[in-house]
Amino acid sequence: MKASAFSYARATSVVNALELLAEHGERAKVLSGGQSLMPAMNLRLISPELIVDIGDLTELRGIAVTGDRLRIGALTRHVDLLNSPEIATHVPLLSEAVTHVAHPAIRNRGTIGGSLAHADPAAELPACMVVLNATIIVRGPAGERRISAEDFFTGIYETALAVDELLVAVEVPVAQKHSAHFFCEFARRHGDYGIVGLAAQAVVQGDVLTDLRLAYFAVSDRPVLAGAATKLINVAVTPTVLVQASAALGAELDPQEDQQASVSMRRHLAKVLLARCVAALLGRPELANAGEAP
Ligand SMILES: Cc1cc2nc3c(=O)[nH]c(=O)nc-3n(C[C@H](O)[C@H](O)[C@H](O)COP(=O)(O)OP(=O)(O)OC[C@H]3O[C@@H](n4cnc5c(N)ncnc54)[C@H](O)[C@@H]3O)c2cc1C
């Protein structure tokens, strides 16, 4: 199938893009890498009347470290994240997660801004932003807004972005001393959207997790920052503690059934990931199979 007829405008500046969005409202769509927008248009899931191509706006590209924050421009492509020494050094979770986003051809064009604005609940990068406590920076007619990643994702393909706003950048705190991360997803093939996935970051002091953030994806209508993490902080983690954390996790997830997995399978896989995550972070392989009560 082909997309419905549409008009095309190549924005010459952020201000110009914002003017076009303000003028056309719901009838316009931003084009970044096109890796989600064009398939959706070709399948006629959406039929915008105007495409605002922001691909030439070089001010929206790039990665820069300032103090204890790392800023990534919205048009930074997945391949640039993958190849960035700044990301590898300061946000290694992201370097690892990006290898799971689609395939090289898509990573060569797809952008971080597009991935976050698209807000697929099974996507990797939204969960990474939540676990990293990132700030999403958007610009609209009234100026700039800074939105915490936890508040940005509001439902399936829904975000706090207004139709006349542009996602311009994200800011991520750089990894602290003693910081460790974990990323794993179950997918039918490497590069497919995950059936269930977990991005985690922790501070590990000796045998104890003194901080732990767990963000699941593909288990709800948006990334889930799991409260079960609190059960694992500042305690000696035993199999019993892990079973308790696992039970708390089961109570807070709201997975959906689809062609890939049932609700119970998703719950089970989420618990498997929790145990593997804690085992990996603490360097205690014996915990990897201790997540569920016998
Ligand atoms: C075969 C295939 C497999 C895929 N597998 C995965 C996967 O495993 N994981 C994954 O996460 N994704 C996957 N994707 C989706 C795709 O990789 C990402 O969603 C994509 O990278 C989005 O970025 P983009 O720049 O291409 O966005 P676009 O397609 O250009 O835009 C996506 C949406 O975001 C809006 N938008 C884009 N940029 C902005 C902005 N700066 N401000 C406001 N709104 C904006 C657009 O209007 C549109 O609604 C896959 C896609 C394909 C075709």
The ligand as a MOL file (V3000), in Angstrom:
LIG
                    3D

  0  0  0     0  0            999 V3000
M  V30 BEGIN CTAB
M  V30 COUNTS 53 58 0 0 0
M  V30 BEGIN ATOM
M  V30 1 C 11.5460 -3.4630 10.6870 0
M  V30 2 C 11.5770 -2.5010 11.8480 0
M  V30 3 C 12.0200 -2.9450 13.0870 0
M  V30 4 C 12.0520 -2.0710 14.1620 0
M  V30 5 N 12.5080 -2.5400 15.3830 0
M  V30 6 C 12.5590 -1.6880 16.4270 0
M  V30 7 C 13.0560 -2.1190 17.7010 0
M  V30 8 O 13.4750 -3.2740 17.8840 0
M  V30 9 N 13.0650 -1.2210 18.7270 0
M  V30 10 C 12.6280 0.0670 18.5510 0
M  V30 11 O 12.6410 0.8390 19.5170 0
M  V30 12 N 12.1840 0.5020 17.3650 0
M  V30 13 C 12.1330 -0.3320 16.3090 0
M  V30 14 N 11.6630 0.1120 15.0990 0
M  V30 15 C 11.1350 1.4930 15.0150 0
M  V30 16 C 12.1750 2.5190 14.6800 0
M  V30 17 O 13.4650 2.0500 14.7080 0
M  V30 18 C 12.1360 3.6610 15.6750 0
M  V30 19 O 10.8490 3.9510 16.0910 0
M  V30 20 C 12.7320 4.8000 14.9000 0
M  V30 21 O 14.1060 4.7590 15.0660 0
M  V30 22 C 12.1300 6.1340 15.2090 0
M  V30 23 O 13.0040 7.1670 14.8190 0
M  V30 24 P 12.8200 7.9600 13.4560 0
M  V30 25 O 13.8180 9.0370 13.5030 0
M  V30 26 O 12.8760 7.0430 12.2920 0
M  V30 27 O 11.3540 8.5750 13.6530 0
M  V30 28 P 10.1840 8.9120 12.5780 0
M  V30 29 O 9.7730 7.6560 11.9400 0
M  V30 30 O 10.7100 9.9880 11.6730 0
M  V30 31 O 9.1270 9.4870 13.5560 0
M  V30 32 C 8.4400 8.6560 14.4730 0
M  V30 33 C 7.3400 9.4690 15.1680 0
M  V30 34 O 7.9040 10.4620 16.0080 0
M  V30 35 C 7.5500 11.7870 15.5740 0
M  V30 36 N 8.7700 12.5730 15.6970 0
M  V30 37 C 9.9830 12.2490 15.1890 0
M  V30 38 N 10.9150 13.1100 15.5970 0
M  V30 39 C 10.2870 14.0130 16.3750 0
M  V30 40 C 10.7200 15.1600 17.0890 0
M  V30 41 N 12.0170 15.5310 17.0990 0
M  V30 42 N 9.8060 15.8780 17.7810 0
M  V30 43 C 8.5110 15.4950 17.7740 0
M  V30 44 N 8.0310 14.4080 17.1330 0
M  V30 45 C 8.9120 13.6820 16.4320 0
M  V30 46 C 7.0550 11.6120 14.1550 0
M  V30 47 O 6.1190 12.6280 13.8060 0
M  V30 48 C 6.4230 10.2320 14.2100 0
M  V30 49 O 5.1490 10.3050 14.7850 0
M  V30 50 C 11.6330 -0.7270 13.9980 0
M  V30 51 C 11.2120 -0.2650 12.7440 0
M  V30 52 C 11.1880 -1.1280 11.6730 0
M  V30 53 C 10.7330 -0.6030 10.3340 0
M  V30 END ATOM
M  V30 BEGIN BOND
M  V30 1 1 1 2
M  V30 2 1 2 3
M  V30 3 2 2 52
M  V30 4 2 3 4
M  V30 5 1 4 5
M  V30 6 1 4 50
M  V30 7 2 5 6
M  V30 8 1 6 7
M  V30 9 1 6 13
M  V30 10 2 7 8
M  V30 11 1 7 9
M  V30 12 1 9 10
M  V30 13 2 10 11
M  V30 14 1 10 12
M  V30 15 2 12 13
M  V30 16 1 13 14
M  V30 17 1 14 15
M  V30 18 1 14 50
M  V30 19 1 15 16
M  V30 20 1 16 17
M  V30 21 1 16 18
M  V30 22 1 18 19
M  V30 23 1 18 20
M  V30 24 1 20 21
M  V30 25 1 20 22
M  V30 26 1 22 23
M  V30 27 1 23 24
M  V30 28 2 24 25
M  V30 29 1 24 26
M  V30 30 1 24 27
M  V30 31 1 27 28
M  V30 32 2 28 29
M  V30 33 1 28 30
M  V30 34 1 28 31
M  V30 35 1 31 32
M  V30 36 1 32 33
M  V30 37 1 33 34
M  V30 38 1 33 48
M  V30 39 1 34 35
M  V30 40 1 35 36
M  V30 41 1 35 46
M  V30 42 1 36 37
M  V30 43 1 36 45
M  V30 44 2 37 38
M  V30 45 1 38 39
M  V30 46 1 39 40
M  V30 47 2 39 45
M  V30 48 1 40 41
M  V30 49 2 40 42
M  V30 50 1 42 43
M  V30 51 2 43 44
M  V30 52 1 44 45
M  V30 53 1 46 47
M  V30 54 1 46 48
M  V30 55 1 48 49
M  V30 56 2 50 51
M  V30 57 1 51 52
M  V30 58 1 52 53
M  V30 END BOND
M  V30 END CTAB
M  END
